[in-house]
């Protein structure tokens, strides 16, 4: 017990220091982004918009980093941060819309991200809501967007009970396909081997991530 407390006290300053360095790294990129946008012909107004979007998107990304530490421990996020920056786009259940696609295009075409990972997880509440056809305010529209994955499982298993983890996996696969179908920019970058796209499932019980074939 005493050793565990001592280890926790040692981890906190290290995590705080690396998070602070990541914060500095993020904001030191802003002038680089502005110069790059100008070099490809963006107007001053467009440069301001791009920098503003980058700053806005990184705020929830930093919040996500904190939540990630709570869910999977401090090692995985720190390793990810040391290897390279993570441009995080989160939405319940994983589905594609114009906002998500625009964020992906910004992350890859402008910022220079090289890999898109669609990461689902087990015991997903949004997937459960889609399976149960929940109707509750704006949540209704959200879970309706996940119905294609439910239908995939229903067709392959018409008489059996639908496993929400299998639905979540099907949804990840469909999302990977949908990204390529709906974004000519990402599809072209993929064809030129400028980026790669994959899907994976995170097991909330074990902390393991399984990449889908």
C-alpha positions in Angstrom: 0.0 0.0 0.0 2.8 2.4 1.0 4.8 1.6 -2.2 1.7 2.2 -4.3 1.1 5.6 -2.8 4.8 6.5 -3.3 4.6 5.4 -6.9 1.5 7.5 -7.5 3.2 10.6 -6.0 6.1 10.0 -8.4 3.9 9.6 -11.4 1.9 12.8 -10.9 4.8 15.3 -11.4 6.1 13.3 -14.4 2.7 13.3 -16.0 2.2 17.0 -15.3 5.6 17.9 -16.8 5.0 15.9 -20.0 1.5 17.3 -20.4 2.8 20.9 -20.0 5.5 20.2 -22.6 2.8 18.8 -24.9 0.8 22.0 -24.3 3.9 24.1 -25.3 4.5 21.9 -28.3 0.9 22.4 -29.5 1.1 26.2 -29.3 4.6 26.4 -30.8 3.0 24.8 -33.9 0.6 27.7 -34.4 3.1 30.1 -36.2 4.2 27.1 -38.4 0.6 26.4 -39.4 0.1 30.1 -40.2 3.2 30.2 -42.4 2.3 27.0 -44.2 -1.3 28.2 -44.8 0.1 31.5 -46.3 2.6 29.6 -48.4 -0.2 27.6 -50.2 -2.2 30.8 -50.9 -4.5 31.2 -48.0 -5.8 34.7 -47.4 -5.2 36.4 -44.0 -8.8 35.7 -43.0 -8.4 32.1 -43.9 -5.1 31.8 -42.0 -6.8 33.2 -38.9 -9.7 30.7 -39.3 -7.3 27.8 -39.6 -5.3 28.8 -36.6 -8.5 29.4 -34.6 -9.9 26.0 -35.6 -6.6 24.3 -34.6 -6.7 26.0 -31.2 -10.4 25.2 -30.6 -9.9 21.5 -31.6 -6.9 21.1 -29.3 -8.8 22.2 -26.2 -11.1 19.2 -26.1 -8.2 17.1 -27.2 -6.3 18.0 -24.0 -9.4 17.2 -22.0 -9.5 13.8 -23.8 -5.9 13.2 -22.8 -6.8 13.6 -19.2 -9.8 11.2 -19.5 -7.6 8.7 -21.3 -5.2 8.7 -18.4 -8.1 7.9 -16.1 -9.3 5.1 -18.3 -6.1 3.3 -19.5 -3.5 4.5 -17.0 -0.6 7.0 -17.6 1.8 4.8 -19.6 -0.1 4.5 -22.9 -0.9 8.2 -23.3 2.6 9.2 -22.3 4.2 6.8 -24.8 1.8 8.1 -27.5 2.7 11.6 -26.7 6.5 10.9 -26.8 6.2 9.1 -30.2 4.0 11.8 -31.8 1.0 14.1 -31.3 -2.5 12.6 -31.4 -5.2 14.7 -33.1 -8.2 13.4 -31.3 -11.8 13.6 -32.8 -14.4 12.0 -30.5 -18.1 11.4 -31.0 -20.4 8.9 -29.3 -20.6 5.6 -31.1 -18.3 6.5 -34.1 -20.0 7.7 -37.2 -19.0 10.1 -40.0 -20.5 13.5 -40.8 -19.2 16.7 -42.5 -17.7 18.0 -39.2 -15.8 14.8 -38.6 -14.6 14.5 -42.2 -13.6 18.2 -42.2 -11.5 17.6 -39.0 -9.8 14.6 -40.5 -9.0 16.5 -43.7 -7.6 19.4 -41.6 -5.5 17.0 -39.5 -4.0 15.2 -42.5 -3.9 17.8 -45.3 -3.0 20.8 -43.2 -1.4 19.5 -40.0 0.3 16.5 -41.6 -1.1 13.6 -39.6 -0.2 10.3 -41.3 -2.6 7.8 -39.9 -6.3 7.8 -39.2 -7.4 5.3 -36.5 -11.1 4.6 -36.0 -11.2 3.3 -32.5 -14.4 1.6 -31.1 -14.7 0.1 -27.6 -16.5 -2.7 -25.9 -19.6 -2.1 -23.8 -20.5 1.1 -25.8 -23.6 2.8 -24.5 -24.3 4.5 -27.8 -24.2 1.1 -29.6 -26.5 -0.3 -26.9 -28.9 2.6 -27.6 -28.9 1.8 -31.3 -29.6 -1.9 -30.6 -32.5 -1.0 -28.3 -33.7 1.8 -30.7 -33.7 4.4 -27.9 -35.7 7.6 -28.5 -34.6 10.5 -26.4 -34.3 14.0 -27.7 -31.2 14.5 -29.9 -29.9 11.1 -28.9 -32.5 9.6 -31.2 -30.8 11.1 -34.3 -27.4 10.0 -33.0 -28.2 6.3 -32.5 -30.1 6.2 -35.8 -26.8 6.9 -37.5 -25.5 3.6 -35.9 -28.3 1.5 -37.3 -26.4 0.3 -40.4 -24.1 -1.6 -38.1 -27.0 -3.1 -36.3 -28.5 -4.2 -39.6 -25.2 -5.9 -40.6 -25.3 -8.1 -37.5 -29.1 -8.7 -37.8 -28.6 -10.0 -41.4 -25.8 -12.3 -40.4 -27.5 -13.5 -37.3 -31.3 -13.2 -37.9 -32.4 -15.5 -35.1 -29.8 -14.9 -32.4 -29.3 -12.2 -29.8 -27.2 -9.2 -31.1 -23.9 -8.8 -29.2 -23.2 -5.0 -28.8 -19.4 -5.6 -29.0 -19.9 -7.3 -32.4 -22.1 -4.4 -33.5 -19.4 -1.9 -32.4 -16.8 -3.8 -34.4 -19.1 -3.8 -37.5 -19.6 -0.1 -37.0 -15.8 0.5 -36.9 -15.5 -1.3 -40.2 -18.3 0.6 -41.8 -16.9 3.9 -40.6 -13.5 3.1 -42.2 -15.3 2.4 -45.5 -17.5 5.5 -45.1 -14.5 7.8 -44.6 -13.0 6.7 -47.9 -16.3 6.9 -49.7 -17.3 10.4 -48.5 -14.0 12.2 -48.6 -12.3 12.5 -52.0 -9.4 14.3 -50.3 -8.7 11.5 -47.8 -9.3 8.8 -50.6 -6.7 10.5 -52.8 -4.2 10.8 -50.0 -4.7 7.1 -49.2 -4.3 6.1 -52.9 -1.0 8.1 -52.9 0.2 6.4 -49.7 0.4 9.8 -48.0 -1.8 8.5 -45.2 -3.2 5.1 -43.9 -6.5 4.3 -42.3 -7.3 1.4 -39.9 -9.9 0.3 -37.4 -9.4 -1.1 -33.9 -11.4 -2.1 -30.8 -10.4 -1.1 -27.3 -11.5 -3.5 -24.6 -12.4 -1.5 -21.5 -12.1 -4.5 -19.2 -8.5 -5.5 -20.2 -7.1 -2.3 -21.6 -6.1 -4.2 -24.8 -6.5 -2.8 -28.3 -7.1 -5.2 -31.1 -6.6 -3.9 -34.7 -9.1 -5.2 -37.2 -8.1 -6.9 -40.4 
